[in-house]
């Protein structure tokens, strides 16, 4: 699609609820927004780089976006400018998808071939200093209608398992629980982790070990591999094909900021479907723009089984408005064209 003009801006957005995972504590995120214009239509995208996972920091992301916008304005393919910069690529890809769908007068999910109605999303509890904080946050989320809770673990296995047991006592059958270790453990911890899934009725375990241990996953029992989700180990369609061929996991956590936008994300989902695996659509801390783009792609994939699209909830400031609602934990996209997100102008 011809791009007549493009612009880029960025800003730091503090989090109203800072959180910890196995390898870092996060209290703010810097977002890079793009706007592409073609005729009377405009499409928007937003990048939220994940340097610990993809090696792309904010300056590298901005430089890639500057180069991509110059290429687009000149009528050239921006792929070379975006190489090895997946968050920048995601912003451009979602903006182009938004632009095409707006020009077609359709929500993006409809343009992609929607196969799902509204789906539930999980909401995340980070690693907290005290058990009381974990339980208080769970009560809050239940009160807001969420019925799927993801719990971050990875600092101390004994402490993690005790907190998970107390959390299950609190929520009972009111919520599905999943756990995400963010690479915090090793192969010797896996038996206890999978035993906890059985004992505490936890649906699945996400990324327990660093990618260096990926081959260990293929040695797990079939039942455990089916309940294993890969995140940091899954950055591209090529990764998806390799993991699927080796039989390392039953769930792929697909994030636009890792893989480069809706186009490669849907390629990963296609690999999952071909191999009978489940697609989980995740996110980083990011604008409604990125969340909406992931939601529309998820709704168009038959492999979609899980949503974990809560990364916008704790931004103190978000330029995006609308696009979807979360009603009793269900993500309901708007009927507006494109991503349905209106973006406040930079000033």
C-alpha positions in Angstrom: 0.0 0.0 0.0 1.3 3.5 -0.9 2.4 5.5 2.1 2.2 9.3 1.6 3.5 10.4 4.9 4.7 9.0 8.2 5.7 10.3 11.6 7.3 8.9 14.8 7.2 9.9 18.4 8.0 8.3 21.8 7.3 8.8 25.4 8.0 7.1 28.8 4.9 5.8 30.5 5.2 5.0 34.2 3.3 1.9 35.5 0.6 2.5 38.1 1.4 -1.0 39.5 5.2 -1.8 39.2 5.9 -5.5 39.2 8.7 -8.1 39.3 9.5 -11.2 37.3 12.3 -13.7 37.6 15.0 -11.4 36.1 13.8 -7.8 36.5 11.5 -5.3 38.2 9.6 -3.0 35.9 8.2 0.4 36.9 7.9 2.2 33.5 8.0 1.5 29.8 9.1 3.7 26.8 6.7 3.4 23.9 7.5 4.4 20.2 4.4 5.4 18.2 4.1 5.6 14.4 1.5 7.1 12.2 1.2 6.2 8.4 -0.9 8.2 6.0 -2.3 7.0 2.7 -4.7 9.3 1.0 -7.4 10.2 3.5 -6.7 7.2 5.8 -4.2 6.9 8.6 -2.9 3.8 10.4 -1.1 3.6 13.7 1.4 1.3 15.4 3.3 1.2 18.6 6.6 -0.5 19.6 7.5 -1.6 23.1 11.0 -3.2 22.8 12.0 -6.1 25.1 15.9 -5.8 25.2 16.3 -8.7 27.7 14.6 -11.0 25.2 15.3 -9.7 21.7 18.4 -7.4 22.3 16.5 -4.4 20.9 16.6 -1.3 23.1 14.7 1.9 22.6 17.4 3.8 20.7 17.8 0.9 18.3 14.1 0.7 17.9 13.8 4.4 17.1 16.6 4.3 14.7 15.0 1.4 12.8 11.7 3.2 12.7 13.3 6.4 11.4 14.9 4.3 8.6 11.7 2.4 7.9 9.6 5.6 7.6 12.1 7.1 5.2 11.9 3.9 3.0 8.1 3.9 3.1 7.9 7.6 2.1 10.3 6.9 -0.8 8.0 4.0 -1.9 10.5 1.3 -0.9 10.2 -1.9 1.2 11.3 -1.1 4.8 12.4 -4.7 5.6 16.1 -4.0 5.5 15.8 -1.0 7.9 13.8 -3.3 10.3 16.1 -6.3 10.3 16.8 -7.6 13.8 14.5 -5.0 15.3 11.2 -6.9 16.0 9.4 -4.3 18.1 10.1 -1.6 15.4 8.9 -4.1 12.7 5.8 -4.8 14.8 4.9 -1.1 14.9 5.2 -0.7 11.2 3.4 -4.0 10.4 0.5 -3.2 12.7 0.2 0.4 11.3 0.1 -1.0 7.8 -2.6 -3.5 8.8 -4.5 -0.8 10.5 -4.2 1.4 7.4 -5.4 -1.4 5.0 -8.4 -2.3 7.2 -9.4 1.3 7.6 -9.2 1.8 3.8 -11.4 -1.3 3.4 -13.9 -0.1 6.1 -13.6 -3.3 8.1 -12.2 -4.3 11.5 -8.9 -5.9 11.0 -10.1 -9.3 12.4 -12.8 -9.4 9.7 -10.3 -8.6 7.0 -8.0 -11.4 8.2 -10.8 -13.9 8.4 -12.2 -13.9 11.9 -13.0 -17.3 13.4 -13.5 -16.5 17.1 -16.0 -14.5 19.1 -14.9 -12.7 22.3 -12.3 -14.6 24.3 -11.2 -14.5 27.9 -7.9 -13.0 28.8 -5.7 -13.8 31.8 -4.4 -11.0 34.0 -1.0 -11.2 35.7 0.2 -11.1 39.2 3.9 -10.3 39.4 6.4 -11.6 42.0 5.3 -9.8 45.2 7.3 -9.1 48.4 4.6 -10.8 50.5 1.9 -13.4 50.3 -0.7 -10.9 51.5 0.0 -8.7 48.4 -0.5 -11.7 46.1 -3.8 -12.6 47.7 -5.0 -9.0 47.7 -4.3 -8.6 44.0 -6.1 -11.9 43.3 -9.2 -10.6 45.1 -9.1 -7.4 43.2 -8.9 -9.2 39.8 -11.7 -11.6 40.7 -13.8 -8.6 41.8 -13.2 -7.1 38.3 -14.5 -10.1 36.6 -11.3 -11.9 35.5 -11.5 -15.6 35.6 -8.0 -16.5 34.4 -4.9 -15.4 36.5 -1.3 -15.8 35.5 1.2 -15.9 38.4 4.9 -15.0 38.0 7.3 -17.2 39.8 11.1 -17.8 39.5 12.9 -16.4 42.6 12.5 -19.2 45.1 10.7 -22.5 44.3 9.7 -23.4 47.8 8.3 -19.9 48.4 6.6 -20.0 45.0 4.9 -23.3 45.6 3.6 -22.2 49.0 2.2 -19.0 47.6 0.5 -20.9 44.7 -1.1 -23.3 47.2 -2.5 -20.4 49.3 -3.7 -18.7 46.1 -5.5 -21.8 45.0 -7.2 -22.0 48.4 -8.4 -18.4 47.9 -9.7 -18.6 44.4 -11.1 -22.1 44.6 -12.8 -23.0 41.3 -13.5 -19.4 40.5 -10.4 -18.9 38.3 -8.0 -20.8 36.1 -4.4 -20.5 37.2 -1.3 -20.5 35.1 2.3 -19.9 36.1 5.2 -18.2 34.3 8.7 -18.7 35.5 10.4 -16.4 32.9 13.5 -18.7 32.7 13.9 -18.7 36.5 14.6 -22.5 37.0 16.5 -25.4 35.6 15.9 -29.0 34.6 16.1 -30.4 38.1 13.2 -28.2 39.1 10.8 -29.5 36.5 9.5 -32.5 38.4 8.3 -30.4 41.3 6.8 -27.8 38.9 4.8 -30.3 36.9 3.7 -32.0 40.1 2.4 -28.7 41.3 0.3 -28.4 38.1 -1.4 -31.6 39.1 -1.8 -30.9 42.8 -3.0 -27.3 42.5 -5.0 -27.7 39.3 -2.8 -25.3 37.3 -3.4 -25.2 33.6 0.1 -24.9 32.2 3.7 -23.8 32.9 5.3 -21.1 30.9 9.1 -20.9 30.1 10.5 -22.5 33.2 14.1 -22.5 31.8 16.4 -20.3 29.6 16.4 -21.1 25.9 19.8 -22.9 26.4 17.7 -25.8 27.9 15.2 -26.1 25.0 16.4 -29.5 24.0 15.6 -30.7 27.6 11.9 -30.0 26.9 11.7 -32.6 24.2 12.7 -35.3 26.8 9.7 -34.6 29.0 6.7 -36.9 29.1 4.1 -36.2 26.5 1.6 -35.0 29.1 4.1 -32.5 30.5 5.1 -31.2 27.1 1.4 -30.6 26.3 1.3 -28.3 29.4 4.5 -26.4 28.6 4.4 -23.0 26.9 7.4 -21.4 25.2 7.9 -17.7 25.4 11.4 -16.4 25.4 12.5 -19.4 23.4 10.0 -18.4 20.6 11.0 -15.3 18.6 10.2 -16.1 15.0 8.4 -18.4 12.6 11.7 -20.3 12.2 11.8 -20.9 15.9 8.2 -22.1 15.8 9.0 -24.6 13.1 12.1 -25.9 15.0 10.2 -26.3 18.3 7.2 -28.0 16.6 9.5 -30.4 14.7 11.3 -31.3 17.9 8.1 -31.7 19.9 9.4 -29.4 22.7 6.1 -27.9 23.9 2.3 -27.9 23.5 1.7 -24.1 23.6 3.4 -21.2 21.8 3.2 -17.8 23.4 3.1 -15.4 20.5 4.0 -11.8 21.1 4.1 -9.2 18.4 7.0 -7.4 20.0 9.1 -10.5 19.8 8.3 -11.7 16.3 7.7 -8.4 14.3 4.0 -7.9 14.1 0.7 -9.5 13.0 2.2 -11.0 9.8 4.9 -13.2 11.4 2.7 -13.8 14.4 0.0 -15.4 12.2 2.8 -17.5 10.5 3.7 -18.8 14.0 0.0 -19.5 14.7 -0.2 -21.4 11.4 2.8 -23.6 12.5 1.0 -24.3 15.7 -2.2 -25.3 14.0 -0.3 -27.6 11.5 1.2 -29.4 14.5 -1.8 -29.6 16.7 -0.4 -27.0 19.2 -2.2 -24.2 21.0 -1.5 -20.6 20.3 -1.4 -18.2 23.3 -1.3 -14.5 22.4 0.8 -12.6 24.9 2.2 -9.1 25.3 4.7 -6.8 27.0 3.8 -3.6 28.7 2.4 -1.7 25.8 -0.3 0.6 24.4 -3.8 -0.4 23.5 -2.6 -0.3 19.9 -0.4 -3.3 20.4 -2.9 -5.2 22.5 -5.6 -4.5 19.8 -3.3 -5.7 17.0 -2.6 -9.0 18.9 -6.3 -9.4 19.7 -7.4 -9.0 16.0 -4.7 -11.5 14.9 -5.7 -13.9 17.6 -9.4 -13.8 16.6 -8.4 -14.8 13.1 -6.4 -17.8 14.0 -8.0 -21.3 14.5 -5.0 -22.3 16.7 -5.9 -19.6 19.3 -6.7 -21.1 22.7 -5.4 -18.5 25.2 -5.2 -14.8 25.5 -2.8 -13.0 27.9 -3.4 -9.5 26.7 -3.3 -7.3 29.8 -0.2 -5.2 29.1 -2.0 -1.9 28.8 -3.9 -2.1 32.1 -1.3 -0.5 34.3 0.0 2.3 32.0 -0.3 5.6 33.7 -0.6 7.2 30.2 -1.6 5.6 27.0 -2.1 7.5 23.7 -4.5 4.9 22.5 -8.3 5.0 23.2 -11.0 2.4 22.5 -10.4 -0.6 20.2 -11.9 -3.1 22.6 -13.5 -3.6 25.9 -12.8 -6.2 28.7 -16.1 -7.3 30.0 -16.0 -9.8 32.9 -12.6 -10.9 31.7 -13.7 -11.3 28.0 -12.0 -9.2 25.3 -14.6 -7.7 23.0 -13.2 -5.9 20.0 -15.0 -2.8 18.7 -16.8 -2.8 15.3 -14.7 0.2 14.1 -12.5 -0.2 11.0 -8.9 -1.2 11.4 -7.7 -1.7 14.9 -10.5 0.5 16.2 -8.0 2.5 18.3 -8.0 6.3 18.2 -4.6 7.8 19.0 -4.1 11.1 20.8 -1.8 13.4 18.9 1.7 14.1 20.2 2.2 17.6 21.6 
